[in-house]
Amino acid sequence: MYDITTGTGDFIANGVVSHNCFARVTHTYMDMNAGRDFESKIVVKVNAPDLLPKELRAKRWKGEHIAMGTATDPYQRAEGRYKLMPRIIETLIQFRNPFSILTKGTLILRDLDLLADAAGMMEVSTALSIGTLDEDVWAKSEPGTPSPRARLDAVAKLNAAGVPCGVMVAPILPGISDSPQQIKEVVTAAIDAGATHVSPILLHLRPVVKDVYMEWLEQTYPDLVPRYKEMYARSAYASSSDKRALGEQVGKAIDAAGGLRPKPRKRTPGRWRGRAETEAERLKSEQLALL
């Protein structure tokens, strides 16, 4: 993964709460707390689109895959105001640099045409994080985020447009969203939306995040507190046997739903050019595609 989020930042209100978000710890790097500050403030790297082409032109850059959304979501509410992603995607298209996006934000559909263009030229993939379809669990654990059904609609629209999109069933909350029926519902809906992959992730509680989550758990599901204290007493992660059992459960649900669909085919062959494509090259590429 390559980090393009260095540079000038703006503080604005966030207003989206995910009690289990592992990115909470990043706020502590900026002398803010992982609780209320994370839920009410966000740092927007407003010059990221200006920095990106400079970095991609550097001799040291070899066209490595760029993963966006692996720490914080690029399609949070702030993106609706700042509109950074269209410029970023346009630059990645210009340089033919492969990339992927993980998000909970249905705002990604605003950039559907750009993403479809990119997917026709190089390796591009997307994924929506959908931990549950249970409306009550969603409302309690991820208030302010797009509804799970709206996210599924985004998965379907991305795949229909030729942009490979999978589903991260994440995080799965023990005792809250991990029943066989809950898991089956998410997996079946993901398959119906044409998901290119369905990958489960059982909740992990790293330091700082654990404190915030356990406080929420005590207020919302107090009867589960002893179970969580036992599960996460020695590690931030659930046991290997728990993760293996979950993987097997999801695998069976995928098979029962008819299996995964093949990824959409690229419209034109992609290749890393190592520099911005000239207008003449672009036109030649389009002419060859027509032939």
C-alpha positions in Angstrom: 0.0 0.0 0.0 1.2 3.5 -0.8 0.2 6.5 1.4 -0.8 9.6 -0.6 -2.5 11.3 2.4 0.4 13.5 3.5 0.1 17.3 3.2 -2.2 20.1 4.1 -5.2 19.2 6.1 -8.6 20.7 7.1 -10.5 19.9 10.2 -14.3 19.5 9.8 -17.1 17.7 11.6 -17.3 14.0 11.0 -20.7 12.9 12.3 -20.3 9.2 11.4 -19.8 6.7 14.2 -18.5 3.2 13.9 -17.9 1.8 17.4 -15.7 -1.0 16.2 -13.6 1.0 13.6 -9.9 0.1 13.9 -9.0 3.4 12.4 -9.9 5.1 15.7 -6.3 4.8 16.8 -5.0 7.0 14.0 -6.6 10.0 15.8 -4.2 9.6 18.7 -1.3 10.2 16.3 -2.6 13.8 15.9 -3.1 14.4 19.7 -6.8 13.7 19.5 -8.7 11.0 21.3 -10.1 7.9 19.8 -13.5 8.4 21.3 -15.5 11.7 20.9 -12.8 13.3 18.7 -12.9 10.5 16.2 -16.7 10.8 16.0 -16.8 14.6 15.7 -13.6 15.6 13.8 -11.9 14.5 10.7 -8.7 15.6 9.0 -9.1 16.1 5.2 -5.9 16.0 3.2 -7.0 18.7 0.7 -3.9 18.7 -1.4 -3.7 14.9 -1.9 -4.8 15.2 -5.6 -2.0 17.7 -6.2 0.7 15.5 -4.6 -0.3 12.3 -6.3 1.0 13.1 -9.9 4.3 14.3 -8.5 4.7 11.0 -6.6 3.7 8.9 -9.6 6.2 10.7 -11.8 9.1 10.0 -9.4 11.7 7.6 -10.7 11.4 5.5 -7.6 7.8 4.7 -8.3 7.3 1.4 -10.2 3.5 1.4 -10.6 2.7 -0.5 -7.5 -0.9 -1.2 -6.6 -2.5 1.6 -4.5 -5.0 0.6 -1.9 -7.4 3.2 -0.7 -9.7 2.8 2.3 -7.5 0.4 4.2 -7.2 2.8 7.1 -9.9 5.4 6.8 -12.7 5.6 4.3 -12.2 7.8 1.2 -15.9 8.2 0.8 -16.9 9.6 4.1 -19.3 12.5 4.2 -16.4 15.0 3.9 -15.8 13.7 0.4 -19.1 15.1 -0.7 -17.8 18.6 0.1 -14.2 18.3 -1.0 -14.6 16.1 -4.1 -11.0 14.8 -3.9 -11.6 11.3 -5.3 -12.5 12.2 -8.9 -9.2 14.0 -9.3 -7.4 11.1 -7.7 -9.0 8.6 -9.9 -8.4 10.7 -13.0 -4.7 10.9 -12.2 -4.5 7.1 -11.6 -6.2 6.6 -15.0 -3.8 9.0 -16.6 -0.8 7.0 -15.3 -2.5 3.6 -15.7 -1.7 2.8 -12.1 -3.7 -0.1 -10.6 -5.7 0.6 -7.5 -8.5 -0.7 -5.2 -11.0 1.0 -3.0 -12.6 -0.3 0.2 -15.5 1.8 1.5 -18.8 1.8 3.4 -19.9 4.9 1.5 -22.4 4.8 -1.3 -20.9 8.1 -2.5 -18.6 5.9 -4.5 -21.5 5.7 -7.1 -20.9 9.4 -7.9 -17.6 8.3 -9.5 -19.1 5.3 -11.2 -18.3 6.4 -14.8 -14.7 7.2 -13.9 -14.3 3.9 -12.1 -15.7 2.1 -15.2 -13.3 3.9 -17.4 -10.4 2.9 -15.1 -11.5 -0.8 -15.0 -11.4 -0.9 -18.7 -7.7 0.1 -18.8 -6.0 -1.6 -15.8 -6.5 -3.7 -12.7 -9.1 -2.0 -10.6 -11.2 -3.5 -7.8 -13.6 -2.2 -5.2 -15.3 -3.6 -2.1 -18.1 -2.5 0.2 -17.9 -3.3 3.9 -21.3 -4.9 5.0 -21.1 -6.6 8.3 -24.8 -7.3 8.7 -28.2 -6.8 7.2 -29.8 -6.7 10.6 -31.3 -3.1 10.8 -31.2 -3.0 14.6 -27.6 -4.1 14.8 -26.6 -1.7 12.0 -28.4 1.3 13.7 -26.7 0.6 17.0 -23.1 -0.3 15.8 -22.7 2.1 12.8 -25.0 5.1 13.2 -24.7 7.6 10.4 -23.4 5.2 7.8 -25.3 4.3 4.7 -27.7 1.4 5.2 -26.6 -2.1 4.4 -29.2 -2.3 1.7 -28.0 0.9 0.1 -24.4 -0.6 0.1 -25.6 -3.8 -1.5 -27.3 -1.6 -4.2 -23.9 0.0 -4.8 -22.2 -3.4 -5.1 -24.7 -4.4 -7.8 -24.4 -1.1 -9.7 -20.6 -1.3 -9.7 -20.5 -4.8 -11.0 -23.1 -4.0 -13.6 -20.9 -1.2 -14.8 -17.9 -3.5 -15.2 -16.2 -2.5 -12.0 -15.3 -5.6 -10.0 -16.8 -5.2 -6.5 -16.8 -7.6 -3.6 -18.2 -7.6 -0.1 -16.2 -7.6 3.1 -18.5 -9.1 5.7 -16.9 -7.0 8.4 -16.7 -6.7 11.2 -18.7 -9.7 12.4 -19.6 -9.0 16.0 -19.6 -12.1 18.3 -23.0 -12.6 19.8 -24.5 -9.7 17.9 -24.2 -10.3 14.1 -22.7 -13.8 13.9 -25.8 -16.1 14.0 -26.0 -18.6 11.1 -29.1 -16.8 9.8 -27.5 -13.4 9.9 -24.4 -14.6 8.1 -26.5 -16.4 5.5 -28.5 -13.3 4.7 -25.4 -11.1 4.1 -23.7 -13.7 1.9 -26.8 -14.5 -0.1 -27.5 -10.8 -0.7 -23.9 -10.3 -1.7 -24.0 -13.1 -4.2 -27.2 -11.8 -5.6 -25.5 -8.4 -6.1 -22.8 -10.0 -8.2 -20.0 -9.8 -5.6 -16.7 -10.9 -6.9 -15.6 -12.0 -3.5 -17.2 -12.4 -0.1 -14.7 -12.2 2.7 -15.6 -12.4 6.4 -13.6 -10.7 9.1 -14.3 -11.4 12.8 -14.1 -8.4 15.1 -10.6 -7.6 16.4 -10.0 -5.2 19.2 -6.7 -3.5 19.2 -5.6 -1.2 22.0 -7.5 2.1 22.2 -10.3 0.7 20.0 -10.9 -2.0 22.6 -11.6 0.6 25.3 -14.1 2.5 23.1 -15.8 -0.7 22.0 -16.1 -2.2 25.5 -17.7 1.0 26.8 -20.3 0.8 24.0 -20.8 -2.9 24.7 -21.5 -2.3 28.4 -24.1 0.3 27.5 -25.7 -1.6 24.6 -25.2 -5.3 25.2 -24.2 -5.6 28.8 -24.8 -9.4 29.0 -22.1 -9.9 26.4 -19.3 -8.2 28.3 -18.1 -11.3 30.1 -17.9 -13.2 26.8 -15.8 -10.5 25.2 -13.5 -10.1 28.1 -12.8 -13.8 27.8 -12.5 -13.8 24.0 -10.1 -10.9 23.9 -8.2 -11.3 27.2 -4.9 -12.4 25.6 -5.1 -11.0 22.1 -6.7 -8.4 20.0 -7.9 -11.2 17.7 -10.4 -14.0 18.2 -9.0 -17.5 18.4 -7.9 -19.4 15.2 -10.6 -21.9 15.8 -13.3 -19.2 15.9 -12.0 -17.6 12.7 -11.7 -21.0 11.0 -15.2 -21.9 11.9 -16.5 -18.6 10.6 -14.6 -19.1 7.3 -16.2 -22.5 6.8 -19.6 -21.1 7.6 -19.3 -18.4 5.0 -17.9 -20.8 2.5 -20.9 -23.1 2.8 -23.2 -20.1 2.5 -21.5 -19.0 -0.7 -21.9 -22.5 -2.2 -25.5 -22.6 -1.1 -26.1 -19.3 -2.8 -24.8 -20.5 -6.1 -21.1 -19.5 -5.8 -19.3 -16.3 -6.8 -19.7 -14.7 -10.2 -16.7 -14.2 -12.5 -15.1 -10.8 -12.4 -16.2 -8.4 -15.2 -13.9 -8.5 -18.2 -11.8 -5.5 -19.0 -12.9 -3.7 -22.1 -9.4 -2.9 -23.2 -6.0 -4.4 -22.2 -4.3 -2.4 -19.4 -0.7 -1.8 -19.0 1.6 0.3 -16.8 3.1 3.1 -18.8 5.2 4.6 -16.1 4.2 8.2 -17.1 1.1 10.2 -18.1 -0.5 9.0 -21.4 -0.3 11.6 -24.1 -3.5 12.6 -26.0 -2.1 10.9 -29.2 -1.6 7.6 -27.3 -5.0 7.8 -25.8 -6.6 8.3 -29.2 -4.5 5.5 -30.7 -5.6 3.2 -27.8 -9.3 4.0 -28.5 -8.9 3.4 -32.2 -7.3 0.0 -31.6 -10.1 -0.9 -29.2 -12.6 -0.2 -31.9 -10.8 -2.5 -34.3 
